Amino acid sequence: MTDEKPYCARCKAYIEGHELTTISDGLYNKEVLRISENTTQELPVCAFDKDGNFQKENWMCMTMIGLRDMSSYHGWNEDESIDVVHTLNGEYVVLTYYKHRGRTGNALVLCDDEQRNLTLKDAERLLEVD
């Protein structure tokens, strides 16, 4: 795991739970996680920066996948997906992503009088309840 990338606790635990290995296509070397004897997976790119703010440049963030699993509503139109998580304090967390793949395009907290980006603190609070 490279130190310059921020990782939430769930991404860190996922990475630490798998062997880090390097694969090569003859031109490039790439660090990946060994999931099983014959299966590798790209390293997650956390959906939160070092300050806990949501960032669109993410991939397979384990915190975002945990929130998707909590979804009380899932919608799908063409190739776009949406999940909605209802929180205990009357807010909704809305996640959008392409198909069922790993990148979360948007993560918003909505309520009657507010709309804001999801933070790592928000996500961790929700996942503690689950």
N, C-alpha and C positions, 0 to 999 in steps of 0.2 A: 504494500500500500504506500503510495507516495504521500509525503507529508504536506505538500502544498494544496491538496484538494481537501475541502471541508467535507466531513461526513457526519450525518446524524448518528445517534447511538445504534439505531436499527441497521443502517448500512454498515457501520463498523463491525457489529456482531456478525452480520451475514458474511462479510469478507473474511473475518477471523475464523469463521466456521468452515471455510473451504481452503483448499491448497491453492496458492498463487503459483501459476506456471506461465511459461512463455511459449507462444506458438509462432511459427514463421511461415510465410507464403513464398519464401525465396528472396523476396525484396525487403519485406518489413518484418520486424519482430513486434509482437503485441502481448502485453500481460493480460491474462484471463484467469478466471477461476475454474478449477477442475471440480465439476459437480459430481461426476461419476467416472468410472474408468475410461469411457469413450465419449464423455460429454463435457464440453467447456462452455463457459458463458462470459460475456463481456463484463468487465468491472462495472458496478453501479456508478452512476454520476448522481450524487445527492441533489435533491430538489431544493436544498436550502444552502445559502451561502454561510460564511463564517459568522455572520451576525444574526442568523436565523431567519433571513428573509427568503421568500420563495424566488426561485430562478427558473426560467423556462428551459434553459439548457440543462436537462436532466435525463437520466435513463435508469430505469429499474430501481428507483429509490425505494427502499424497503418501508419507509414511513408512508409514502404515498400509496404503495400497494396495500399496506395495512388499513389505510383509510378507505380505499376502494372496497376492501373486504367488508367494511362496516356499512356500506351503502344501503340506504332504505329505498332508494329508487335508482334504477339504471335505465337509461334511454340510449337508443342507437338509431342513427339516420345516415344512410349510405355508409361511409367509413368513419364517421365521427361518433364518439361515445361521450356520455355524460353520466356522472354518478352524483347523487345528493346524499349527504349525511346530515341527519337532524341531530342537533346538539341538545343537551339538557337545559340550556338557558334560552332556548327559542331561536337560536341562530341556525343557519344552514351552511354547510360547507359544500361548495359546488366544484367538482373536478371535471375537466374536459381533457380528452385524449383521443389519439388516432387509433381506430380499431381497438384491439385489446393489447396493444404493445406497451412498451415500458415508459415512453415519454409522456409526462403530464404537461399539457399545454397551458392550462390555467388552473388556479386553485384560489377560490374566492370564499370569503365569509360574507354571508348576506343576512340581514335582518330588516325589519320594517324601516329603520331610519339610517342604515349604514351599509356600505359596501367597501370591503378592503381586501387586500391580498392576505392569504393564509400565511401565518408564521410558523416556525418550528414549535414555538411554545404552544400555539393553538393546537397543532397536530398532536403533540405529546400529551396534552391535557385530554384530548378526545380518546386517544389510544389507551390511556390509563383506565378509562371508564369501561372499555370493551372487555 
